[in-house]
Amino acid sequence: MVTLAGKSGQSLSEIVIEAEMDHGGKSRDYLFARMGKRLEIMRNAAAQGISQPVMSISGISGGNAYKFWNWLEGGQEPLTGPILSRAVARAMAVNEVNAGMGCIVATPTAGSAGILPAVLLTVQEARGFSDEQLVQALFTASGIGAVIVRRAHVSGAEGGCQAETGSAACMAAGACHWKSYMPPSAGSFRLSVFENTARPLSSGYTLSVRETSRAASVLFAASTKNLCATVPSRADAVWERVSDTIWMGGYGRI
């Protein structure tokens, strides 16, 4: 996918859209409309979870996204800064809506459904991107998800937690790269990581569970670093925590 984009000069989203048109025989307008509906479901789930307490069917868990969001709205300033913290709250919200049997979009699974919408909706809020731009970003994310499904795991039962949440973080990191959502220096860092991770996938090589986790962790770190770049006063402290986490996982300091 990266090779095709490089040769044609097209964005990853355009590569995915053209492949889907060829494979499914549907028009560009049809595909955009369908993806637009997915975006609306994501937005509604995130909004539901932060506007009211949403409890799981069992009643054991839930309501934390609502509490966290209101805590942030009350003027609190956590170490992760306002942008990353609002993304965390939205991710929690979608997960709680899922646990309450609400409507969500599995990206790529129900258990990891909060990550992609949380990142995109928060970046839209912070940077003012249009819904059309978010839809194109979702096509990029779907292409990355398709590569992971073909070459590695998205099942937590097979690949562990990183197969689900790590894959979702990969999708979110790739989606954020579309049209340089983040500062140029940060975008360049993320693209180089993505290309390094994607190269073995394009040569017929299947990643092991550990390699999948490593790729997911590195891309999550890249995504986090770019979100932190929008809050310079918090970036260094947050990035140190993320880097330490990757280091402790045996993957080497980024």
Disulfide bonds with the S-S distance in Angstrom:
none
